Amino acid sequence: MKQTYETGVAGEQAAEQYLTAEKGMRCLERRYRNKCGEIDLIMQDGDAVVFVEVKTRRTGDPGLGLQAVDQRKQKRIIRASTLYLMSHQKMNAVIRFDVVEVGPQSILHIPNAFQPVGSMFYR
C-alpha cells in the first residue's frame, strides 16, 4: 500500500508541475477532501476552476488512466467539486474537469475529460 500511495503522490506532483510549467495554470488546492470525496488537484486556468483527477501508471499503454475514471468516480469528483465551489463562494465560476495520466515516459493531459450531466449532481 505504501508504494502505491507514494507512486500516487509522485504522480500528482508531476502533474501539478506539468500543468503549472507547460499549461500556465496555478494550483489552488492539492488533495482536497470533503465528505463527498477527494480531488487530486484544483487548478486555476484563466477564469476557469479546473478539477483534476491524476492517474499514475508505472506500466501500460497511454490512455488507460482515462478509462479508470469511470462514471462512479466522475460522480464523486463532481459532488466534491460542488461542495468546494459552495464553500469558496464560486458557484458561478467557469469549471472544467480534466484527467492527467502520468506514465513512466510521458504525461497525457485530457482537458474536459468529462462533464457534469443532469442528476449526477444529486444522486
N, C-alpha and C positions, 0 to 999 in steps of 0.2 A: 504494500500500500504506500509506504514512504516513497519508493522510487516513482510510482505513478503520480503522486502528489507533487514531487519535485519536478518531474517532467512537465506537468501541467503549469506549474508556476513559471518555469523557464520559458515555456511556450507563450504564456501571457506577457511576460517581459519582452520577448522578441516581437510579439505582435504590437505591443504598445510602442516600442522603439521604431518599428517599421511605419506604423500609422502616423507617428509624430514626424519622423525624419523624411519619409518618402511622400506622404499624403498631406502633410501640413496640418494635421489635427492636433488638438490639445486635450490632454487627459483630465477628465473631471473626477472620476472615481475608478478605483481598482477593487475588484472582488466585492462589489456592492451586494449586500444581503438585506432582505426583509422577510416577512412571514410568507411571502409567495414564492421566493426562490432567490437565486443568485445570478448576477450579471457580471461577466468577467471584466469587461471594460465599458465605461461610459465616456465617450469622447465628444468633443465639440468640433464640428466641421462647418465652418462659416456660421450660418444661422441655425444649422441642424444639430440636434442632440442625437448622437449615434450610439445605439446599444449593440455591443459587440460580443458575440459568442466566439470563443477561441477553441479550436480543436487542434491538439498537438499529436502528431503521428511520427513514430520512430521508423515505421516501415509502411509500405503500401503505396499505391498509386495516388497521385494528386487528385483531389476531388472527393475522396472517401469521407473526409471530415464533414463536408456539407451533408452527406447522406445521414450522418449521425445526429443531425439537428432535425429530428422528426417532429411531427405535429404536436405531440405531447410536450416535447422540450420547448417548442415555439410558444405554446400556451403559457408555460411557466415564465418564460422570459417576458412575454407581453404583460402578464399580470404584475410581475415585479417592476417592469418599467412604468406601468400605470401608477403604482404606489410611489415610485421615485418622482415622477412628474408632479403628482399631487403634493408630495411633501416639500418639493422645491419650488412650488408655485410656477410650474412650467407647463401647465395643461394646454396652453395654446402654442407651444413650441412645434416647430417642424421636427419630425422624428424619422429615424431610419433604423433598420435592423440589418446589421452586417454579420457575416461569418468570416473569420480569418483562420485558415488552416496553416499550421506551421509544420513543415516536414523537415526531413533531415538535410535536404539540399535547397529548399525553396519555401517561400511564403506565398500563399494564394489568398487574395483578398476578394471577397464577393460582396460588393455593395448591394443593398436592397435584396438580401438573400430571401427574405420573406416579409409579408405584410400582415398587420392585424386585420382580421376579417370578421365582421358581424359579431356573433355571440362568443368569439374567442376571448373577449374582454370579460365576460361574465360567468362562464361555466367552468 
